[in-house]
């Protein structure tokens, strides 16, 4: 566990380092927090060392009495038959005008930017980015997205400066 905490701290320190200056990510104009909360299957992401080898991943958001949100990352290691594990974090809205910019913290004092950059009007899928463009998560309420929809999401991510060849699907069990 200590190894993961140190790795996450290093990730936060270097996540803003880029070789070229990119324009800021554009977030969605407005997020209805009550509709956004709940379970989101991780359909795809840019793999990094803490998430590599994880399958059946899911992000769970729930309101806390202090106004923040529980952010629980649920996963299995390498196989759908592996035991379910979870990492517990906390999230809060950073931009209360749009509710589209959050901060997420799994270990103190590391806080990471969480930007909602694409969102289905019916809250069936969402895309979360990081200003560095080194991290992206394509989320959905269902375990799969139709191929055409997935491709259109990738095109919009590319328009925001993401190298879509780095984005990989996360194995999810069949519905």
N, C-alpha and C positions, 0 to 999 in steps of 0.2 A: 504494500500500500504506500509506503514512504517513497518507493521508486516512482510510482505513478504521480504522487504529489510533486516531487521534484521535477519530473518531466513536464507536468502541466505548468509549473512556474516558469520553466525555460521556454515553453511554447508561448506563454503570454509575453515574455520579455522580447522575443524575437518576431512575434506575429506582425508587428508594424514595420519591420525592415523590408524595404523593397528597393530595387535598383532604379526604377523609374517612377516618376510622380504620376499617379493616376487621378482622374477627377473623382470627387466623392461619389459613393454609391447613392443611387436614387432609391429612397424607400417608397413604399406605397403611401398614398395620401392620408389614409385613416385605417386604424385597426379597432374593431369592436372586441374588447378584451374578453367579454363573456362568451362570444362565439369562438374566439381563438383558443381559449383554454381547453384542456382535455388531452387526448392521446393523438400523437402524430407518428406514423410509421416513417422511418428514414428510408426513402426510396433510393437516393443517391447522395454522394458527397465527394469531396476531394479527400481521399484517404490520408490520414496522418497517423503517426505511431500509436496513439491511444485508441484509435478506432479500427485499426487494421486487424483483420481476422475476426471481427465481430459480425454476427448474423442476427437476423430477426430483431434489429434495433428499433427502438421506439423512444420518443421524447414525450414525457407526461408533464403537463403544466396544471397546477392547481393553486387557487387563491389561498393565501395564508391570512391569519387574523391581523398581522402587522401591515397588510397592504402589499406585501411582496408576493412572490409566487414560488412554490416548490417547483424545481426543475429536476425531474428524475429521468436519468438515462438508463433504459432497460435494454439488456442484450444477452446474447449467448456467445460463447467463445468457440468459433470454428464449425459448429454443427447445430442443427435444429434440435438435436437430442441432448445437447449439453445443458447443464442446469442454468436456469435464468439467474442473472446477476443484475445489480443496479448500482449506479453512482448517484448520490443525492447532492443537489446544488440548490442555489437560490437565484432568482431572477427578479429584476424590477424594471419598471418603465423609466427610461432616461429622458425621452422626449414625450411629455404628457400632452402636447398639442396633437400629435398624430398617433401616439401609442405604437409607432413602428420602429422605434429605436430603444433597445433594452440593454441592460448589462447583466451578465451571467457570472456567477462565482461558484466554483466547486471547491476551491480551497482559499482560505484567507492568506494574503491580501490580494490575490490575483483576480482581476475583473476583466472580462472580455466583452467587446462590443458584439451585439446581436442585432442585425438590421434586417427587418422584413422587407425584402426587395421585390417580391411578387406574391400575389395572393388571389386565389379564386374568389369571385364575388359570393359564392355559397360556402366558402371556408372548407372546401373539400381537399385543397392542396395549398401549399405555401412554399416560398423559397426564402431561406435565411442566409445572409452573407456577412462577411467581415471586410472592413475597409481595405485590408491588404490584398484581397482577392485570392488568398491562399486557402481559404476555407469557404465552403458553401454546403448547404444541406437542402435537398429537395425533399419535402415532407408531404405526406398524404394521409387522409383518414383511413383509406383502404390500403391494403398491402401491395397493390400494383397500380400503375397508371397506364392508360392506353398509350401505345407507341407514338401516335401523332401528337397527343398532348405533351408527352415527355420531350419530343423533339422541339416543339414550340417553346417550351420552358427553357431548354438549352439555348435556343436562338436568342431569347431575351437576356439570358445570363451572359452570352457572348457579347451582346450589345452593351452590357455594363462593364465589359473588360475582363470577363472570366475566360480562361483557356479551357474550353469545354472538353478538350482531349484529356484533361486531368480528372474529369468527373467520372466516377465509377458507380455503377448500381450496387446497392447493398442486397445480398441475398435475403429474401423474405419467403416464408412458407407460403404455399399455395393457399388462396382464400378458402 
